[in-house]
């Protein structure tokens, strides 16, 4: 099904997430070690809360109100554990192992996963990828993280405005100038517009226009991982259409 969204604007109209470059300083290794250690310790404590909550809830003599309260405690501990794991890549603590990757094959394997948030909300989604795509140098698991965050964000935005979404892959020269030698991925959604005064803020950790069930760390994770792998990530939003542009240097 054809699902083209909007007209892509010039590069100068995009707002790029270049303020979260992970800089190698004398303390960067220490802070990375500290954050990984804190996350590990925190997860151990949360596992205790989750485990004992489950045991207590097995007691058939408990009042329903008590069971409900304990279930909320268990859910909160689960969410906190998920958040602590997601903080690591957002804090630049992910180990990056780059390799040559053929995007056409990679995306065909990920297609069901990438479409899942749209299918859950019955939102039209298309993934458009040429049969032959120039190879890129990336960490496959980290690229998956980036694309998953961008697609989840597009699904939420589309659902707010009864819109649709698409992902487009372009070879060097098809979207950006051929001399830049980049493979470009565009994640588009219709239905909503991000106000101009919010475009810089969307990259900030824990910034979110959604309810409290959203951590507000997805786009931060995407931009930190993209910078670690030498990519550029930008956004343009106007006329009820938002486009996230991920530019990946060709191998």
N, C-alpha and C positions, 0 to 999 in steps of 0.2 A: 504494500500500500504506500502510495506517495505521501510523504509527510514533511515536505519542505517548509521551513519556518522562517519568514522574514528575509530581509536583504542584509547581508553582512556589510558592516561599515569599515572605513579605513582604520589602519592600525593606530593612528593618532587618537582615535576616539575611544580606545580601550583604556581601562584603568588596570594597571599591572600590579601584581602582588610581589613587589621586589623589596619590601621593607623587612622581610623576615628571612633574609639570607643568613645561613648558619656560618658564623665566622669562627675560624680556628684561632682562638686566643689562648693565653697561658692558663686560663681557668676553665676553658671549655671542656676539657677532659674530666676535670674534677666535678663540674656540675652535671655532666652526663652520668658519671659514676654514681653521684649522689641521688639523682632522679631515678635511676634504675634500681638502686638499693632501696629507696623509699617505697617504690612501687611494689617491689617484692615483699617487703615487710608488711605493707598495708594489705596486700592480697592474702597473706597468711592470717592476719587478724580477721579479715572479712570472711574467710573460709570457715573460721570458728563460729562466727555469727550465723552463717548460712547453715552449717552442719547442726548446731544445737537448735536452731529454729525448726529445722525439719524434724528432729527428734521430739521436740515438745509438741509439735502439731500432730504427732502420731497418738498422743494421749486422747482416747475417746471420751474421757470424762470432762474435758475442758469445755467451758462455755463458748458458744459461737462467737461472742464478741471478743473473747481472748484470742481465739484462733484467727479471727480477722485481723486483729492488731499485730499478732506475730507474723502473719503472712505479709503485712505491710513492711515490717522490719526486714524480713527475708528479701522482699523485692528491692528495698532500698539498698541492702548490702550487695545484691546482685548488680544493681545499676552502678554502685560505687566501684565495684570490681571492674566492670566494663569501662568506666571512665578512667580508672587508673591505668589500664592497659592502653587506652587511646591517647593518653597524655605522652607516652614515650615517643611515638613518631612525631607528634606535634611539637615536642621539645627538642627535636633533632637528634634523638638517641637511637634511631634505627640504623642498623648496619646495612650499608648499601653494597651490593655485589652486582655490578653491571655486566651485561653480556649482549651480543647481537641478538635481535629479536625481530621476527617477521610478524608484523601487526595483524595481517589478514588471518593467519592461523591462530594467533593469540586471542583475537577478539571472537573468532568463531567458537572457541572453547569457553569463553566468558559470557557469551550472549545471553544465556538463560539467567545467569546471575545478575547481569547488568539490567535486564528487563524486569527483574522481580519486583522492585518497588513500584513500577508503573502498573504491572499486571495486578498487583494487590489492590490498587485504587482505580482500576479500569481506565487508565490513561493511555491514549494512543502513543506509541513509541516506535521509531524506526532507527535502525543502525545501517548506515550507508558506507560501505568500504570497497574500494577498488580490488579487483582480483590480484593485481600486482602492486604491492606497496614497498617503497624503499625501506630497507632495514634500519632500525634504530638501536642505539646503545642504551639499555635501561636495565634496572632491576625489575624482573617481571612481577614479583610479589608486591613491590612498592608501587609500580604502575597500576596494578590492580586496585590497590588502596586508593590511589588518586581518582581513578575513573569511577570507582564505587561511590566515593564521596560526592563527586560532581553529579552523578546520575541520581543519587538519593536526594540531593539538593534540588535538582530539576523536577523530580517527581513531586516533592512537597510543594514547590512553587506552582507547578501545573495544576495540582489539585485545588489550590486556593482560587484560581481564576478560570476553572473549567477549560484548561488549555490542553496542549499536546506537546510532545517533545521529540527530539531527534539527536543522534550522534553522527557526525560526518568525519571521515578521515580523508585528508588531502595529501597527495605527494608533493615534494618540493616543486615550487613554481605554480601549483594549481590554486593556492590561496595566498601564501606569502611569497615574496620575490624569490626566484630560483637561486639567486646568489647567496641567500641566507641558508640554503641547503637544510631546510627543516621539514619534518612531517608534522602537519597540523591536525589537531583533533578539536572539533567544535561541538560542544554540548549546548543545545538550544532548547528553550521552552517558551511557550506562549502563555498568556493568561495573566501575567503580573509584570510590573516594572519596579526595579529597585531605584528609589529616589537618589538623585545625584549626590546629596550630602551623606548618603549611607554607603556609597561604593567603596570608600577607603576603609570603613568600619567592618565590612563583612569578613575581612581577613583576620580581624582581631580575635584572640582566644576568648571564648565564652560570650561573644556577642551573638545574639539570636533574636529574631523578630517572632519566633515561634513560642509554643508553650514550654513549660518546664521539663517536659519529657525529652526535649532536644538539648544536648550538651552545649551546642554552639562552638564546637571544636572541629567540625568536619572540614571546613574550608581552610582553617589554619593548618590542619594536617596535610591537606592537598598542596598548599603553597610551600610548606617547609620541605616536604618530600620532593617536590618539583625542583626547588632550588638546589637541593642536595645532588640531584642528577643532572644539573645544568640546563633545565628546562625553563621556559617562561610561561606564566599563567596570568591571564588577564580576563576582564569582564567588561561587557558593554550591555547597557539596558536602556531601552526606549520603546515607546509605542507598544506596550504590553508584550515585549519580546526581550528575553535575556539570553546572551550568548557568553559562555565561558570558552576561552580559547587556550588550549594547551599546545605549546610549540616545542617540538622535540628535535634536537639536532640529529641529523641522519648519521648512520654509522659510517 
